Amino acid sequence: MGANTILLITIRLEVSLHQPMYYLLSLLSLLDMVLCLTVIPKVLAIFWLDLRSISFYACFLQMYIMNCFLAMESCTFMVMAYDRYVAICHPLRYPSIITDQFVVKAAIFILARNALLTVSIPILSARLEYCGSNVIENCICANMSVSRLSCDDVTINRLLQFAGGWTLLGSDLILIFLSYSLILRAVLRLKAQGAVAKALSTCGSHFILILFFSTILLVFVLTHVAKKKVSPDVPVLLNVLHHVIPAALNPIVYGVRTQEIKQGIQRFLNKGWQ
């Protein structure tokens, strides 16, 4: 939370960072902060204060926010990959394509697409009849963890979770790796000395975060598929880590690898100490 806050303040105060790429990074930081505020307070309340109860409506609200903002984060990564594709493959057209207006339209698309397409998940889960145990085998209100408590058939919920996940996150990942494939092909054609290293360094931070985001997501899905072969605590742990670690890594990786952000943070911290 602290690192994301510092990153947002730095981008806001540094005029040199008022560019589309950094606006998208600000959006990513905001999404990370919302996900952390949705998950971490309840997890800490469970482990520190043993406050395990959650109201019916609060549970499904948490479910919606987690699904919605996780999909928004994936979609933001996809837009950022397109930004890097245009910057490297079409550098002369970059200022005319990636504009402030483009960022506004992209933000509206990210919010609208994921807010609308994920709202059915908590609605279907809330309409189920819960007549048995009310103890969720998770520390957060994940869709299938809650649906398993129902006495009704949850086949539709499972299919919706599977289809929605692969439609939203899967399509984003395909477009992301397509963008980077085109970037790699363009970079390998560069003949100027040092051009390859410079081009790759401009999208290295972004690719590291995407790789980590998709890796944790893949491991989380595989442990759910093979849940009989792993400890029941492993999917719970991965679920929490998937909401926490990317949010912690995003500002650190960008702050360390992006010279402009690093210098901006140093100036901001120096002002704070004076």
Secondary structure per residue as TSV (DSSP state, phi and psi in degrees):
chain	resnum	aa	ss	phi	psi
A	1	M	-	360.0	-45.4
A	2	G	H	-63.6	-43.7
A	3	A	H	-65.5	-40.9
A	4	N	H	-65.9	-37.2
A	5	T	H	-64.6	-44.7
A	6	I	H	-62.0	-40.7
A	7	L	H	-63.0	-43.8
A	8	L	H	-64.3	-43.6
A	9	I	H	-64.4	-40.1
A	10	T	H	-62.8	-46.4
A	11	I	H	-64.8	-34.8
A	12	R	H	-68.9	-38.9
A	13	L	H	-86.4	-30.7
A	14	E	-	-85.3	113.3
A	15	V	G	-62.6	-33.3
A	16	S	G	-66.0	-17.3
A	17	L	G	-97.3	6.7
A	18	H	-	-83.4	69.6
A	19	Q	S	-133.2	155.6
A	20	P	H	-52.5	-41.2
A	21	M	H	-60.4	-40.2
A	22	Y	H	-78.7	-26.9
A	23	Y	H	-63.8	-41.5
A	24	L	H	-64.8	-38.4
A	25	L	H	-64.6	-36.3
A	26	S	H	-63.2	-41.9
A	27	L	H	-61.3	-42.5
A	28	L	H	-61.7	-41.2
A	29	S	H	-65.0	-39.8
A	30	L	H	-62.6	-43.1
A	31	L	H	-63.1	-41.4
A	32	D	H	-61.2	-41.6
A	33	M	H	-65.5	-40.0
A	34	V	H	-65.2	-43.2
A	35	L	H	-61.4	-42.9
A	36	C	H	-63.6	-43.8
A	37	L	H	-67.5	-24.2
A	38	T	H	-79.5	-33.8
A	39	V	H	-102.7	-51.3
A	40	I	H	-63.3	-44.9
A	41	P	H	-55.7	-42.1
A	42	K	H	-69.4	-39.7
A	43	V	H	-62.4	-43.6
A	44	L	H	-66.3	-37.3
A	45	A	H	-63.6	-34.7
A	46	I	H	-69.7	-48.3
A	47	F	H	-80.9	-32.2
A	48	W	H	-91.1	-42.0
A	49	L	H	-111.4	-3.0
A	50	D	-	59.8	31.9
A	51	L	-	-91.0	89.5
A	52	R	-	-92.1	-16.5
A	53	S	-	-78.9	151.8
A	54	I	-	-148.4	141.5
A	55	S	-	-71.7	161.1
A	56	F	H	-57.7	-50.2
A	57	Y	H	-71.7	-36.0
A	58	A	H	-64.7	-35.2
A	59	C	H	-64.2	-46.6
A	60	F	H	-75.5	-25.6
A	61	L	H	-67.7	-42.9
A	62	Q	H	-62.4	-40.5
A	63	M	H	-59.5	-44.6
A	64	Y	H	-65.5	-45.9
A	65	I	H	-63.5	-41.6
A	66	M	H	-62.9	-47.9
A	67	N	H	-65.5	-43.5
A	68	C	H	-66.1	-50.1
A	69	F	H	-75.9	-27.0
A	70	L	H	-66.1	-41.8
A	71	A	H	-67.1	-37.2
A	72	M	H	-62.2	-40.3
A	73	E	H	-63.6	-43.6
A	74	S	H	-60.6	-43.3
A	75	C	H	-65.9	-35.8
A	76	T	H	-65.3	-40.4
A	77	F	H	-59.5	-38.8
A	78	M	H	-64.5	-43.8
A	79	V	H	-65.0	-38.6
A	80	M	H	-66.4	-34.3
A	81	A	H	-66.1	-39.3
A	82	Y	H	-64.1	-38.9
A	83	D	H	-58.9	-45.3
A	84	R	H	-68.7	-34.7
A	85	Y	H	-62.0	-46.5
A	86	V	H	-66.2	-40.6
A	87	A	H	-62.0	-36.3
A	88	I	H	-95.6	-40.3
A	89	C	H	-86.8	-26.1
A	90	H	S	-136.1	61.0
A	91	P	T	-61.0	-33.5
A	92	L	T	-71.3	-27.9
A	93	R	T	-92.6	-6.1
A	94	Y	H	-55.8	-49.1
A	95	P	H	-62.1	-26.3
A	96	S	H	-88.8	-20.1
A	97	I	H	-95.4	-52.8
A	98	I	S	-92.3	88.7
A	99	T	-	-113.3	175.7
A	100	D	H	-61.8	-35.1
A	101	Q	H	-65.8	-37.5
A	102	F	H	-61.8	-41.6
A	103	V	H	-63.6	-41.5
A	104	V	H	-62.8	-46.4
A	105	K	H	-63.5	-40.2
A	106	A	H	-64.0	-41.5
A	107	A	H	-63.3	-41.9
A	108	I	H	-63.4	-42.8
A	109	F	H	-61.9	-45.2
A	110	I	H	-60.6	-45.9
A	111	L	H	-67.8	-47.2
A	112	A	H	-68.5	-48.0
A	113	R	H	-57.7	-49.4
A	114	N	H	-81.0	-30.6
A	115	A	H	-66.5	-37.8
A	116	L	H	-79.9	-41.1
A	117	L	H	-80.1	-13.4
A	118	T	S	-104.9	-5.8
A	119	V	T	-68.6	-24.2
A	120	S	H	-71.0	-23.7
A	121	I	H	-63.8	-55.7
A	122	P	H	-68.6	-29.2
A	123	I	H	-64.5	-47.0
A	124	L	H	-64.2	-39.8
A	125	S	H	-67.0	-37.7
A	126	A	H	-69.8	-25.0
A	127	R	T	-83.1	-8.3
A	128	L	S	-70.6	157.2
A	129	E	-	-93.9	122.9
A	130	Y	-	-108.3	103.2
A	131	C	-	-121.3	1.9
A	132	G	S	-111.7	-133.4
A	133	S	-	-65.9	148.2
A	134	N	-	-114.6	22.9
A	135	V	-	-101.5	114.6
A	136	I	-	-82.1	129.6
A	137	E	S	-81.5	55.7
A	138	N	S	-166.9	162.9
A	139	C	S	-98.6	0.8
A	140	I	S	-135.3	163.4
A	141	C	-	-86.2	69.1
A	142	A	-	-70.7	147.2
A	143	N	H	-53.5	-56.1
A	144	M	H	-73.2	-29.3
A	145	S	H	-63.2	-37.7
A	146	V	H	-76.2	-43.6
A	147	S	H	-62.8	-28.9
A	148	R	T	-64.0	-20.6
A	149	L	T	-78.4	-11.6
A	150	S	-	-76.6	152.2
A	151	C	S	-87.4	-10.1
A	152	D	S	-86.7	171.0
A	153	D	-	-73.9	126.1
A	154	V	-	-107.8	21.2
A	155	T	H	-60.2	-42.9
A	156	I	H	-62.9	-39.8
A	157	N	H	-62.7	-42.2
A	158	R	H	-64.0	-44.8
A	159	L	H	-64.5	-40.2
A	160	L	H	-65.6	-41.9
A	161	Q	H	-62.0	-44.7
A	162	F	H	-66.4	-49.3
A	163	A	H	-65.8	-43.7
A	164	G	H	-64.5	-42.3
A	165	G	H	-61.7	-48.1
A	166	W	I	-74.8	-28.6
A	167	T	I	-70.3	-47.7
A	168	L	I	-78.4	-63.4
A	169	L	I	-69.2	-38.6
A	170	G	I	-63.7	-45.7
A	171	S	H	-64.8	-37.4
A	172	D	H	-62.6	-45.8
A	173	L	H	-64.9	-37.7
A	174	I	H	-62.6	-46.1
A	175	L	H	-67.0	-35.2
A	176	I	H	-63.2	-50.4
A	177	F	H	-72.1	-26.1
A	178	L	H	-65.5	-43.6
A	179	S	H	-60.1	-44.2
A	180	Y	H	-72.9	-27.5
A	181	S	H	-65.5	-43.0
A	182	L	H	-67.2	-37.1
A	183	I	H	-63.1	-45.9
A	184	L	H	-62.2	-41.5
A	185	R	H	-63.1	-41.6
A	186	A	H	-68.2	-38.7
A	187	V	H	-66.3	-40.2
A	188	L	H	-67.7	-16.4
A	189	R	T	-86.5	-11.9
A	190	L	-	-69.9	134.7
A	191	K	-	-111.1	-14.4
A	192	A	S	-67.2	144.0
A	193	Q	T	-65.4	127.9
A	194	G	T	80.0	-3.0
A	195	A	H	-68.2	-37.2
A	196	V	H	-64.5	-48.0
A	197	A	H	-62.5	-41.1
A	198	K	H	-66.1	-41.8
A	199	A	H	-65.9	-42.2
A	200	L	H	-69.7	-33.0
A	201	S	H	-67.1	-26.5
A	202	T	H	-69.9	-22.7
A	203	C	H	-122.2	8.6
A	204	G	H	-62.8	-45.3
A	205	S	H	-60.8	-45.1
A	206	H	H	-60.9	-44.8
A	207	F	H	-66.6	-37.9
A	208	I	H	-60.5	-45.4
A	209	L	H	-66.5	-41.2
A	210	I	H	-63.9	-42.8
A	211	L	H	-61.6	-42.8
A	212	F	H	-67.7	-43.7
A	213	F	H	-58.4	-48.6
A	214	S	H	-71.9	-32.5
A	215	T	H	-66.2	-47.8
A	216	I	H	-62.0	-40.6
A	217	L	H	-62.7	-42.2
A	218	L	H	-65.1	-44.7
A	219	V	H	-62.6	-39.6
A	220	F	H	-62.1	-44.3
A	221	V	H	-64.4	-43.5
A	222	L	H	-65.4	-37.0
A	223	T	H	-68.4	-30.7
A	224	H	H	-70.9	-37.0
A	225	V	H	-66.7	-40.5
A	226	A	T	-104.5	40.1
A	227	K	T	-64.5	-23.0
A	228	K	T	-75.2	-18.3
A	229	K	T	-99.2	-4.5
A	230	V	S	-125.9	161.8
A	231	S	-	-63.1	141.8
A	232	P	T	-63.2	-18.0
A	233	D	H	-78.2	-20.1
A	234	V	H	-65.7	-49.7
A	235	P	H	-60.2	-35.1
A	236	V	H	-64.2	-46.3
A	237	L	H	-61.8	-45.2
A	238	L	H	-64.8	-35.7
A	239	N	H	-61.5	-44.4
A	240	V	H	-68.8	-45.8
A	241	L	H	-61.5	-34.1
A	242	H	H	-65.6	-25.8
A	243	H	H	-91.1	-18.9
A	244	V	H	-101.8	-51.5
A	245	I	H	-64.2	-47.7
A	246	P	H	-58.3	-37.9
A	247	A	H	-64.5	-34.0
A	248	A	H	-77.8	-34.8
A	249	L	H	-77.8	-33.3
A	250	N	H	-52.4	-55.5
A	251	P	H	-68.7	-31.8
A	252	I	H	-68.1	-47.8
A	253	V	H	-63.9	-46.6
A	254	Y	H	-66.2	-37.6
A	255	G	H	-66.3	-35.0
A	256	V	H	-80.5	-40.9
A	257	R	H	-91.9	-19.3
A	258	T	-	-101.8	113.3
A	259	Q	H	-60.9	-41.7
A	260	E	H	-62.6	-42.0
A	261	I	H	-69.0	-41.4
A	262	K	H	-58.6	-45.9
A	263	Q	H	-65.8	-39.0
A	264	G	H	-64.4	-41.9
A	265	I	H	-64.8	-40.5
A	266	Q	H	-62.3	-42.9
A	267	R	H	-65.1	-40.4
A	268	F	H	-63.9	-43.9
A	269	L	H	-68.8	-36.3
A	270	N	H	-63.9	-39.6
A	271	K	H	-64.1	-37.0
A	272	G	H	-66.5	-32.2
A	273	W	H	-81.2	-19.1
A	274	Q	-	-80.8	360.0
